[in-house]
């Protein structure tokens, strides 16, 4: 009896964990964790803006924005780019920025015409992408430099606008007003550029390497 018990204990010691570090799914990594954190923070930023808690909204947005920088840096540093991350990153960006722009418009810190341009551009790109996926073999839509600049301009516009409202500095108010026009212009131009790239991508048979 004692011998059988010893054998059973020895067998259980040899059982390996279900997942080791090397066996974890490839998408479970630091960059994707930061992206998911940004996605999780989005509703809290929106709630802080609508709840008239400007300092909390500012610091939450500041932290969420930095995760966008750090997840890209981490992915390049450790070569941990994944298809899951390629889908999650723009989703997290759009959830954060779209929600924040809408909330700021509700509390009269951003004009509705800017929100209409920013959100309209995103909806247009989404519909165009779905049409291409439905009628062509294209499944990948890599971001363009103008799209990245548009996202950066949106983050900067929100950050400067929040900072100006908190500190009540005239120079920040002036800069914030100027950034609204930059943000709107880049949103429109990037939308046109994505249209041009999508048309070329369709003509190239869905090969991104042939489109610049």
Secondary structure, DSSP 8 states (H G I E B T S, - for coil): -HHHHHHHHHHHHT---S--GGGS-TT-SHHHHHHHHHHHHHHHHHHHHHTT-HHHHHHHHHHHHHHHHHHHHHHHHHT---HHHHHHHHHHHHHHHHHHHHHHHHTTSS-HHHHHHHHHHHHHHHHHHHHHHHHSS-------HHHHHHHHHHHHHHHHHHHHHHH--HHHHHHHHHHHHHHHHHHHHHHHHHHHHHHHHHHTTS-GGG--
